[in-house]
Amino acid sequence: MYKKYESQHDLQNERLVADALENIGVEVYKLPVQYRLDWLLRRDGEAIGFAEVKARKCDMKKYPTVMISLSKVIHARLLTEATGLPCYLILLYRDGLARLDFASDFSVGPGGRSDRNDPNDQDVCAYYPHERLQVISQNSN
């Protein structure tokens, strides 16, 4: 059985991202777990896409790529295929907020995290070039 990690801090980060998106006219609707992404995105009540939200404890340009589980990419692309709506990875960094379209080109390799002592954290990952990031907002600190 896969253990789900979602802390109060994760939910606070999601709220920060939701507030930033709402400031640019995008409403968020929390999706049930079976969709494997976090939100349906809407503008003026109309669906405009889907999003997965991740917080990173680094600056945007620290790494040359953005790493995400390949299974997340597969589910996002299936959702786009079924609905015709784009799916985005929205990343909250220390220095700003950025998005990445899951439909962008990527490379594949092993990866994951090792700080939780959970073997399920090691995965086959998609690596998107940093240049694919679109900055939504930048922090001035």
Buried (B, 14 or more C-beta within 10 A) or exposed (E): EEEEEEEEEBEEBBEEBBEBBEEEEBBBEEBEEEBBBBBBBBEEEEBBBBBBBBBBEEEBEEEEBBBBBBEBBEBBEEBBEEEEEBBBBBBBBEBBBBBBBBEBEBEEEEBBEEEEEEEEBEBEBBBBBBEBBEEBEEEEE
